[in-house]
Amino acid sequence: MAALTPRPAGTVTDLADAVRALREELSSAMAASTDETLRFEVDTVTMEFVVEVTADTEAHAGVKFWVVDVGAGGGLSRSASHTVTLELTPKTSTGERPEISDEE
């Protein structure tokens, strides 16, 4: 079993976990909207992150993208961080656009 890549200082999570958390939040909002009369169709979701890219040559895991805590003072230099913007179009398991309500 490959060793887990340690999270670099000044980062909060990896990019995959951030996207997974968004998926869970949208799924929760969809579930909460079943009995609502007013719903919103989700079109495009834009996520923007400042990330640090690390290479793990020991575990042969390739590269890893870590979401940077932009509030962390003295963390990463500007040249070591990158901005990544993801534009996602959510679909349900049946291929439809999800609907969510304004209530939690």
Summary of the structure (lengths in Angstrom):
residues: 104
radius of gyration: 17.4
end to end distance: 40.1
largest distance: 54.0
contacts: 230
relative contact order: 0.30
helix: 20%
strand: 36%
